[in-house]
Amino acid sequence: MYGITLIAVLVLVGGIIAYLGDKIGMKVGRSRLSLFGLRPKHTSVIITICTGIIIAGASIATLTIASQDVRTALFHMKEIKEALATSEALYKTTKTQLDEVEIQLVAQEKQAAELTMQIQEKTRKYEELDQQLQMVVVQRDAVQQELDDARNALQGISERYEAAKQQYEQATSDLEKAKSDLNATRAQLNEAITQLAREEKRYDNMKQINERLDARIKEQQETEKRMREQMALLSEEYETYIRRQEDIITEATKRLQEIQHGDFAFQSGEILLATIIDGGISPEQARDELLVFLRQVDRLALSRGASIDGKTSAVKVQSEEHFNQVVQILASEHDRFVVRAVSISNTLVGDPVVVRLMYYPNQLIYRKGEVVSSTVVTTKNPADIEAALLGLLQNLSITGLEKGMVTKADGSVGDVSVDEFLNAMAAVRRLSGPALVSAVADTNIWTAVGPLKVRLVVEPAPADSTQ
């Protein structure tokens, strides 16, 4: 309703202004008035144009005054677009994070469901075994009761057997004493013998029943024992599973602590050893050369504390494919190569060191007399001069390593004699001002021909080098 009213007001205002403009134009035309020296016709056109401008301006002004949304669209549209773009970017980022969290949550819920199913299955088996055990216990009690009854019956039979035996003995005694009464007592004797035989047979039957009951009890006891063993095995399996999870967490924590507090045998990117191998040989020869080099690297790694559990070696090549690739390069290129064994990660003492074989073809990197590196020394303190020259030599080694030069046993590539070093220090001290110390190649320097032999040249530093 508000929009319809606003449109109606705009139409009404535009119509009124157009009407007034037309009237004014007609009046100017009839009166043949002139503005700025123009012809009346042109003056009428200008008034009409001004009327249109007033209509447009009045419409915009009316919309601006009447509607906060119009004012916002006219004066804050750029800010609204920027805020909208920022909100969309934030929404996309939040949605991406939410999707990742949902994926992780689904994976964790799936893992929790699997563990719950395993626990329920173990619980169900345990309850089944417990029910079977209770049934076995009930059967065992019943058999035990039968055995007790049989034993009581056997005891009664034994007592009757003893009584019959005593009667038999008594009858035999009477027979001996009274042979004259043999015919009278023979029937009694036969009856006693028959009764004794029946009691003996019954005794044997009860004894067999007793043995069968004992065997059945033993069988039930064995069944009970197996059930208990199965229950113990399931309990032990469950406890083993829990301990395995705890061991995994403990091992990960221990490994993290070892990395945080342990002693490193080698740093990542450290050069263990370097050698020179002539290319253009057969793949078998190249493989043998690399294996000999790796044995030297292995001895160095063992001396630094690296090791492989259960083996006498301590070095592993990054991969068999990488090793074969280096072999093919050495066999296919007719050139000398600097081959380095470089640690690809930090290695703790007691762990194996994994190396990558880096190879550099023999190249001329400095010509004789070329400045390899230089530094400006502004102090005259001997200790500071020595530190500056040592820094120059260290920078020299870094430059040589970056260009692929073969390293010496201590890992350096530069070679400056002690006399050369002391003479350079003395020359710096003799100069009254700052000194420029340059390391100049003493010969042509090749990557596969070490060391990097230089001589130190001391001269006054240019004026602009100390600023």
Secondary structure, 3 states (H helix, E strand, C coil): CHHHHHHHHHHHHHHHHHHHHHHHHHHHHHHCCCCCCCCHHHHHHHHHHHHHHHHHHHHHHHHHHHCHHHHHHHHCHHHHHHHHHHHHHHHHHHHHHHHHHHHHHHHHHHHHHHHHHHHHHHHHHHHHHHHHHHHHHHHHHHHHHHHHHHHHHHHHHHHHHHHHHHHHHHHHHHHHHCHHHHHHHHHHHHHHHHHHHHHHHHHHHHHHHHHHHHHHHHHHHHHHHHHHHHHHHHHHHHHHHHHHHHHHHHHHHHHHHHHHHCCEEECCCCEEEEEEEECCCCHHHHHHHHHHHHHHHHHHHHHCCCCCCCCCCCEEECCHHHHHHHHHHHHHCCCEEEEEEEECCCEECCCCEEEEEEEEECCEEECCCCEEEEEEECCCCHHHHHHHHHHHHHHHHHHHHHCCCCCCCCCCCEECCHHHHHHHHHHHHHCCCCEEEEEEECCCEECCECCEEEEEEEEECCHHHHC
